[in-house]
Amino acid sequence: MEDDYDAEFKYEGDPIPALHSLDDLKRVIYVGTFSKSLLPGLRLSYMVLPPALLAVYKHQASHLMQTSSSLIQLALYVFIKSGEYQKHIKRMSKHYKTIRAELIEALYDTFGSSISITGEKAGLHFLMEINTPRPTGAILEKAKEHRLELYGMDRFWLKETAPAEDRPVIIIGFARLRSQDIASAVSLLYRCCFGRA
């Protein structure tokens, strides 16, 4: 099962081919959504099944009700077929690339060598590791007080397999971030991590 999450937004290097496109044995189920590339309210996703599984699906699950509006599906079809969806992706990629670069520059300007950033070459978020005595939980609590929406990596680990935390690693999303808000958001984040401006 391949969830090609955020695949539309890649900012550096060559595009990474989907595993599904390399699958000569026709075993990969490819799934995706339009929630990130258009808007979450559409509630539209898709699944590309290998031919053998498609036959099984048609036989055993074709009776399942489609919960998405037929009108929305038709509008999306026209949007894609007309080429406007691809133009939209290009515009949004340019926008997100600019915001991402401004945010990363502001983070390094403010935090200096106390941070390292990874996973920034694609998608709508990246990871920031911080050299601070404050644990992740304390940083997230402070961020919540300042209405900064951040997440720690702990939400993705099973408790039994969670690694010991040497340094806090937080997830920085920038999909809703405006250029004019970057400086104040980064300043607030610094206070959350170190307790001083």
Secondary structure by P-SEA (a helix, b strand, c coil): cccccccccccccccccccccccccccbbbbbcccccccccccbbbbbbcaaaaaaaaaccccccccccaaaaaaaaaaaaaaaaaaaaaaaaaaaaaaaaaaaaaaaaaccccccccccccccbbbbbbbccccaaaaaaaaaaaccccccccccccccccccccbbbbbbbcccccccaaaaaaaaaaaaacccc
